[in-house]
Amino acid sequence: MDLELRHLKTVRAIADAGSLTRAASVLGLAQPALSAQLRRIERALGGALFERGRFGVRATALGELVLDRAQIVLPAVSELQREAVRFARGERRAPERLRLGGTHGPLLGALVDRLADAVPEATVTTCASWSERELAELLAEERLDFALTGTCGSAAPPGGPEVVWQEIAVDPVFVMLADHHPLAGGRGELELAALAEQEWACVPGDGCFADCFTAACARAGFAPRRMYETDTASVVHLVQVGRAVGLCRAVFPPTPGVVTRPLAGTPLLWRHLLGRHPQAQRPDTAATVLAQARAAHAVAAARSGSYSDWMAVREAARVP
């Protein structure tokens, strides 16, 4: 026998009444019928739920466990029924669901944090992937509502016409150095050629970033010695121990043991994008998520000292 809600209601009625006789009266059953039903419930749950005595019944340890769970399940089901009735009558909208995907952990986390305040009634779930194409496929299949990812420079975003992409921001690609690295001092730009003898580390992707990096190195007069493609935490570790120089977005958060520096001439750019399926969410929700993604990027940029320095240099260069 499978346990049903009515069985939990029966167990709770027996506990509240304190005896099978009184519980049978409350439930409108004959006492023998209630006793038989209780035995079936106890067999399904694997043990006695009540101890019977001269003055009624008392819950066993197993009975207390079942009653504790019933106190959670029964009110929740009742609230679900009330919500469903109100929704069917048009009294309120169904709770919103936002399924977010992303390749940039810190920015994705910041977006989730901001949406908790901007859309407090929404249920937000996330799906992380290093593959921009996979996220585009999930959007096209309506298995995601939004995807926070990016492309190298002006490269076309992944996916077909069924996915809409909107730009959040365009950033330079910076390098990460161990704080004890000989080139870590100072706050100016580094020539890419100065890093010709280094090994490198970055997060993998299926866009053209690796090819663009190799081309930038060739223009600087060298070929990369070695590239480690791994997750963000491992990239940071390789940089901290001096094994490699890392490639990162300009808004990479401050990290102990790591210094980020811009590259002279900005040889690499990263375009942050927000993708969505046009039919998956209402236009007002899409506008809210885009605005919050841009705000999350702005906050991340403000927290990055290297990014602020780079912007200041750029602004100064524009002054006649």
VEXBA-439785 format. One record per residue (C-alpha): residue in one letter; x, y, z; residue number from 1. Coordinates in Angstrom, 2 decimals. Each point is the difference from the previous one (the first is absolute). Last residue first. Layout:
<rs>
   r        px        py        pz     k
   a         X         Y         Z   NUM
...
</rs>
This chain:
<rs>
   r        px        py        pz     k
   p     42.33     66.88    -26.30   320
   v     -1.35     -2.39      2.69   319
   r     -0.51     -3.48     -1.45   318
   a      3.24     -1.33      1.47   317
   a     -1.17      1.01      3.47   316
   e     -3.13     -2.08     -0.41   315
   r      2.04     -3.05     -1.02   314
   v      2.41      0.43      2.91   313
   a     -2.93      0.32      2.43   312
   m     -1.65     -3.10     -1.48   311
   w      3.17     -2.04      0.50   310
   d      0.34      1.21      3.60   309
   s     -3.63     -0.92      0.72   308
   y      0.53     -3.44     -1.54   307
   s      3.13     -0.56      2.06   306
   g     -1.79      1.04      3.20   305
   s     -2.85     -2.42     -0.63   304
   r     -2.87      0.81      2.35   303
   a     -1.50      2.57     -2.38   302
   a      0.07     -2.54     -2.82   301
   a     -1.88     -2.56      2.09   300
   v     -2.63      2.61      0.88   299
   a     -0.43      0.93     -3.67   298
   h     -0.26     -3.68     -0.99   297
   a     -2.73     -0.61      2.57   296
   a     -1.85      3.10     -1.26   295
   r      0.16     -1.30     -3.58   294
   a     -1.35     -3.38      1.12   293
   q     -2.72      1.75      2.03   292
   a     -1.15      2.01     -3.02   291
   l     -0.03     -3.11     -2.20   290
   v     -1.99     -1.98      2.60   289
   t     -2.54      2.81      0.36   288
   a     -0.45      0.44     -3.76   287
   a     -0.56     -3.74     -0.43   286
   t     -2.58      0.06      2.79   285
   d     -1.84      2.89     -1.64   284
   p      0.04     -1.82     -3.36   283
   r     -1.65     -3.12      1.49   282
   q      2.10     -3.16      0.07   281
   a      0.66     -3.14     -2.08   280
   q     -1.32      1.21     -3.36   279
   p      2.96      2.16     -0.99   278
   h      2.53     -2.65      1.06   277
   r      2.72      1.84      1.84   276
   g      3.65      0.93     -0.22   275
   l      1.90      2.53      2.10   274
   l      3.39      0.95     -1.40   273
   h      3.36      1.14      1.36   272
   r      2.40      0.93     -2.82   271
   w      3.62     -0.87      0.73   270
   l      2.86      1.87     -1.66   269
   l      3.58     -1.00     -0.78   268
   p      2.97      2.03     -1.30   267
   t     -0.75      2.94      2.32   266
   g      2.89      2.18     -1.25   265
   a      2.01     -0.67      3.12   264
   l     -1.38     -2.85      2.09   263
   p     -1.83      0.71      3.25   262
   r      1.26     -1.37      3.34   261
   t     -1.56     -2.27      2.63   260
   v      1.88     -0.87      3.19   259
   v     -0.57     -3.27      1.85   258
   g      1.01     -1.23      3.47   257
   p     -3.40      0.71      1.49   256
   t     -2.71      0.61     -2.63   255
   p     -1.65      3.26     -1.07   254
   p     -2.93     -0.85     -2.30   253
   f      0.50     -0.53     -3.75   252
   v     -1.61      3.05     -1.63   251
   a      2.69      0.25     -2.70   250
   r     -0.79     -3.52     -1.16   249
   c      2.81     -2.47      0.54   248
   l      3.10     -1.54     -1.55   247
   g      2.38     -1.62      2.45   246
   v      3.79     -0.04      0.19   245
   a      1.29     -3.42      0.99   244
   r      1.76     -2.12      2.62   243
   g      0.60      2.87      2.39   242
   v     -1.76     -1.60      2.96   241
   q     -2.77      2.60     -0.05   240
   v     -0.43     -0.22     -3.78   239
   l     -0.48     -3.77     -0.04   238
   h     -2.40      0.33      2.92   237
   v     -2.06      2.67     -1.75   236
   v     -0.28     -2.15     -3.13   235
   s     -1.02     -2.95      2.18   234
   a     -2.82      2.00      1.62   233
   t     -1.18      1.24     -3.41   232
   d     -0.27     -3.45     -1.59   231
   t      2.64     -1.30     -2.40   230
   e      1.79      0.66     -3.27   229
   y      3.77      0.07      0.60   228
   m      1.86      1.57     -2.94   227
   r      3.68     -0.55     -0.77   226
   r      2.84      1.89     -1.63   225
   p     -2.18      2.61     -1.68   224
   a      1.46      0.98     -3.42   223
   f      2.01      3.20     -0.33   222
   g      0.34      3.30     -1.89   221
   a     -2.72      2.22      1.44   220
   r     -2.12     -0.57     -3.12   219
   a      0.41     -3.73      0.60   218
   c     -1.16      0.42      3.60   217
   a     -3.14      1.80     -1.21   216
   a     -0.66     -2.82     -2.49   215
   t      0.32     -2.62      2.73   214
   f     -2.41      1.98      2.17   213
   c     -2.51      0.32     -2.87   212
   d      0.19     -3.75     -0.66   211
   a     -0.64     -0.79      3.69   210
   f     -2.89      2.50      0.12   209
   c     -1.79     -1.38     -3.09   208
   g     -2.93     -1.61      1.82   207
   d     -0.16     -3.45      1.60   206
   g      1.22      1.02      3.43   205
   p      2.63     -1.02      2.51   204
   v      0.95      2.13      3.03   203
   c      3.53      1.40     -0.26   202
   a      3.60     -0.80      0.86   201
   w      3.31      1.03     -1.56   200
   e      3.69     -0.88      0.12   199
   q      2.36      2.94     -0.14   198
   e      3.00      0.70     -2.24   197
   a     -1.81      2.49     -2.25   196
   l     -1.43      2.01      2.90   195
   a      1.81      3.25     -0.86   194
   a     -1.38     -0.36     -3.54   193
   l     -3.51      0.62      1.34   192
   e      1.12      3.46      1.08   191
   l     -1.33      0.73      3.45   190
   e     -2.22      2.95      0.87   189
   g      0.51      2.12      3.09   188
   r     -0.64     -0.68      3.67   187
   g      3.46     -0.81      1.31   186
   g      1.39     -3.24      1.30   185
   a     -1.15     -3.38     -1.32   184
   l      2.72     -0.25     -2.66   183
   p      2.52     -1.85      2.20   182
   h     -2.74     -2.38      1.24   181
   h     -0.44      0.08      3.79   180
   d     -3.69      1.03     -0.21   179
   a     -0.54     -2.91     -2.38   178
   l     -1.14      1.35     -3.33   177
   m     -3.41      0.18     -1.65   176
   v     -0.25      1.46     -3.50   175
   f     -2.81      2.24     -1.21   174
   v     -2.51     -0.34     -2.83   173
   p     -1.56      3.34     -0.88   172
   d     -3.70      0.40      0.66   171
   v     -3.16      0.42     -2.09   170
   a     -3.29      0.30      1.90   169
   i     -3.47     -1.52      0.39   168
   e     -0.78     -0.66     -3.67   167
   q     -3.29     -1.64     -0.93   166
   w     -0.44     -3.39     -1.65   165
   v     -3.34     -1.44     -1.22   164
   v     -0.14     -3.74     -0.71   163
   e     -2.30     -1.45     -2.68   162
   p      2.25      1.46     -2.69   161
   g      2.66     -2.65      0.58   160
   g      2.53     -0.70      2.71   159
   p      3.37      1.44      0.92   158
   p      0.85      3.70      0.13   157
   a      1.73      1.58     -3.01   156
   a      3.58      1.06      0.61   155
   s      0.55      3.72      0.70   154
   g      2.67     -0.48      2.65   153
   c     -0.11     -3.50      1.48   152
   t     -3.51     -0.99      0.96   151
   g     -2.02     -0.04      3.17   150
   t     -2.15     -1.83      2.53   149
   l     -2.98      0.65      2.24   148
   a     -2.82     -2.25     -1.16   147
   f     -3.71      0.66      0.57   146
   d     -3.21     -2.06      0.07   145
   l      1.60     -3.43     -0.14   144
   r     -1.52     -3.32     -1.10   143
   e     -1.82      1.90     -2.74   142
   e      1.60     -2.24     -2.69   141
   a      1.60      3.04     -1.61   140
   l      1.25      1.17      3.41   139
   l      1.52     -3.39      0.78   138
   e      1.67      0.00     -3.42   137
   a      1.48      3.45      0.65   136
   l      1.33     -1.20      3.35   135
   e      1.64     -2.99     -1.67   134
   r      1.54      2.26     -2.63   133
   e      1.53      2.30      2.62   132
   s      1.68     -3.01      1.62   131
   w      1.66      0.55      3.38   130
   s     -3.28     -0.90      1.71   129
   a     -1.82      1.11      3.14   128
   c     -3.75     -0.55      0.45   127
   t     -1.87      2.25      2.40   126
   t     -3.41      0.06      1.72   125
   v     -2.06      3.01      1.04   124
   t     -3.55     -0.23      1.41   123
   a     -1.64      3.39     -0.44   122
   e     -1.99      1.91      2.63   121
   p      2.97      2.15      1.00   120
   v      0.53      1.36     -3.54   119
   a      2.35      2.98      0.48   118
   d      1.33     -1.06      3.41   117
   a      0.83     -3.65     -0.74   116
   l      0.79      1.14     -3.55   115
   r      3.02      1.92      1.32   114
   d      1.50     -3.06      1.69   113
   v     -0.59     -2.20     -3.06   112
   l      1.74      2.62     -2.16   111
   a      3.00      0.14      2.35   110
   g      0.33     -3.78     -0.13   109
   l     -0.06      0.05     -3.81   108
   l      2.63      2.74     -0.03   107
   p      2.28     -1.99      2.31   106
   g     -0.53     -3.32     -1.84   105
   h      0.42      1.06     -3.63   104
   t     -1.24     -2.83     -2.25   103
   g     -3.70      0.42      0.72   102
   g     -3.46     -1.47      0.07   101
   l     -3.06      1.45      1.69   100
   r     -3.41     -1.59      0.51    99
   l     -2.38      2.66      1.27    98
   r     -3.38     -1.19      1.25    97
   e     -2.83      2.38      0.76    96
   p     -2.74     -0.94      2.48    95
   a     -3.33     -0.48     -1.81    94
   r     -1.91      3.20     -0.42    93
   r     -2.75      1.10      2.38    92
   e     -3.79      0.12      0.39    91
   g     -0.64     -1.60     -3.37    90
   r     -2.47     -2.52      1.40    89
   a      2.35     -2.87     -0.88    88
   f      2.80      1.82      1.84    87
   r     -2.07      0.39      3.15    86
   v     -1.00     -3.69     -0.10    85
   a      3.60     -1.09     -0.56    84
   e      1.25      2.15      2.89    83
   r     -2.62     -1.48      2.34    82
   q      0.89     -3.57     -1.02    81
   l      3.71      0.68      0.40    80
   e     -0.64      1.49      3.45    79
   s     -1.79     -3.21      1.03    78
   v      2.86     -2.09     -1.36    77
   a      2.53      1.99      2.01    76
   p     -2.14     -0.19      3.15    75
   l     -0.13     -3.82     -0.32    74
   v      3.67     -0.57     -0.81    73
   i      1.72      1.89      2.82    72
   q     -2.05     -1.14      3.01    71
   a     -0.20     -3.44     -1.64    70
   r      3.78     -0.25      0.17    69
   d     -0.01      0.51      3.77    68
   l     -2.92     -2.42      0.35    67
   v      1.88     -2.71     -1.90    66
   l      3.08      0.41      2.21    65
   e     -2.10      0.02      3.15    64
   g     -1.68     -3.23     -1.13    63
   l      3.38     -1.63     -0.56    62
   a      0.99      0.93      3.56    61
   t     -3.34     -1.36      1.20    60
   a     -3.08      2.22      0.28    59
   r     -2.29     -0.47      3.00    58
   v     -3.43     -1.63     -0.02    57
   g     -2.92     -0.06      2.41    56
   f     -0.35     -0.11      3.79    55
   r      0.39     -3.71      0.60    54
   g      2.85     -0.28     -2.51    53
   r      0.74     -0.28     -3.73    52
   e      3.43      0.97     -1.33    51
   f     -0.21      1.85     -3.30    50
   l      1.84      0.07     -3.33    49
   a      0.95     -3.67     -0.11    48
   g      2.48     -1.02     -2.69    47
   g      0.98     -0.23     -3.66    46
   l     -1.70      3.00     -1.53    45
   a     -2.31     -2.00     -2.29    44
   r     -0.76     -2.48      2.79    43
   e     -0.84      2.88      2.35    42
   i     -2.38      1.51     -2.57    41
   r     -1.77     -3.36     -0.46    40
   r     -0.32     -0.40      3.79    39
   l     -1.42      3.52      0.27    38
   q     -2.64     -0.81     -2.63    37
   a     -1.07     -3.10      1.93    36
   s     -0.29      1.98      3.22    35
   l     -2.04      2.69     -1.79    34
   a     -2.39     -2.62     -1.37    33
   p     -0.35     -1.64      3.43    32
   q     -0.72      3.46      1.54    31
   a     -2.79      0.81     -2.44    30
   l      0.78      3.08     -2.03    29
   g     -1.24      3.58      0.00    28
   l      3.52      1.45      0.28    27
   v     -0.69      1.78      3.28    26
   s     -1.83     -3.04      1.43    25
   a      2.78     -2.36     -1.10    24
   a      2.55      2.32      1.64    23
   r     -1.94     -0.10      3.30    22
   t     -0.06     -3.79      0.02    21
   l      3.58     -0.39     -1.25    20
   s      1.33      2.08      2.88    19
   g      2.07      3.13      0.55    18
   a     -2.18      2.14     -2.26    17
   d      2.89      2.04     -1.41    16
   a      2.19     -3.09     -0.53    15
   i     -2.83     -1.91     -1.68    14
   a     -0.85      2.97     -2.22    13
   r      3.67      0.39     -0.98    12
   v      0.22     -3.63     -1.05    11
   t     -3.22      0.29     -2.02    10
   k      1.17      3.19     -1.71     9
   l      3.25     -1.73     -0.91     8
   h     -2.01     -2.88     -1.50     7
   r     -2.14      2.45     -1.96     6
   l      3.17      1.45     -1.51     5
   e      0.92     -3.36     -1.47     4
   l      2.55     -2.70      0.85     3
   d      0.24     -2.71     -2.61     2
   m     -1.29     -3.47      0.91     1
</rs>
